[in-house]
Amino acid sequence: MLVFAINSRAKISAHVLPFMRRYMGFSSRRGDMELFEDAMHLFELGLHRRPAGLATIVEIAYAMNHEGKQRRRPMDEILDRILRGHTLNTR
């Protein structure tokens, strides 16, 4: 058995994304591929370091793979933890 593992965003951008663009253009998972590229772009811009940017990346992740149905926690729970203390108290 062979395992292919990548542990850096730079290598994903340099090797995985070009492969995906070339070979997954007509795949049924093309939409997920485009969402993955969007998320990678936000990481490259450093938006994952800000609560609102990280929340956007989470929303993208939950939009992938059948709307996140297999995820252990609901998206609202994750977003609540990210944005806690960073949003206005409207009460």
C-alpha positions in Angstrom: 0.0 0.0 0.0 1.2 3.5 -0.8 0.3 6.6 1.1 0.6 10.1 -0.4 0.7 12.7 2.3 1.2 16.4 2.1 1.9 18.5 5.1 2.2 22.0 3.7 -0.1 24.5 2.0 2.7 25.5 -0.4 3.0 21.9 -1.6 -0.7 21.7 -2.0 -0.8 24.8 -4.1 2.3 23.7 -6.1 1.3 20.1 -6.8 -2.2 19.1 -5.8 -4.2 22.1 -7.2 -2.6 22.0 -10.7 -3.3 18.2 -10.8 -6.9 18.8 -9.7 -7.4 21.5 -12.3 -6.0 19.3 -15.1 -7.8 16.0 -14.3 -10.9 17.0 -12.3 -12.3 19.6 -14.7 -15.1 17.3 -15.9 -15.5 15.3 -12.6 -18.8 15.2 -10.7 -16.8 16.6 -7.8 -15.7 19.7 -9.7 -17.8 22.0 -7.5 -16.0 20.6 -4.4 -12.7 21.2 -6.1 -13.5 24.8 -6.8 -14.6 25.3 -3.2 -11.3 23.7 -2.0 -9.4 26.1 -4.2 -11.3 29.0 -2.7 -10.5 27.9 0.8 -6.8 27.5 -0.1 -6.7 31.0 -1.5 -8.2 32.4 1.7 -5.4 30.5 3.7 -2.8 32.0 1.4 -4.1 35.5 2.1 -3.8 34.8 5.8 -7.5 35.2 6.5 -7.6 32.1 8.6 -5.9 34.2 11.3 -9.0 36.4 11.7 -12.3 35.1 13.1 -14.4 36.3 10.2 -12.0 34.7 7.7 -11.8 31.4 9.6 -15.6 31.4 9.7 -15.7 31.8 5.9 -13.3 28.9 5.5 -15.5 26.8 7.8 -18.6 27.7 5.7 -16.7 26.6 2.5 -15.7 23.3 4.1 -19.2 22.6 5.2 -20.4 23.3 1.6 -18.1 20.6 0.3 -18.7 16.9 0.4 -22.5 16.7 0.4 -23.0 19.8 2.4 -21.0 18.5 5.3 -23.5 15.8 6.2 -20.9 13.4 7.6 -19.4 16.1 9.9 -19.5 15.3 13.6 -20.5 18.8 14.8 -23.1 21.1 13.1 -21.6 24.2 11.4 -23.5 26.6 13.8 -21.6 25.0 16.8 -18.2 25.6 15.1 -19.0 29.1 14.0 -20.2 30.0 17.5 -16.9 28.8 19.0 -14.9 30.8 16.4 -16.9 34.0 16.7 -17.4 33.9 20.5 -16.0 37.1 21.9 -15.6 38.7 18.5 -19.1 39.8 17.7 -21.3 42.5 19.2 -23.6 41.7 22.0 -27.0 42.6 20.6 -29.0 41.8 23.7 
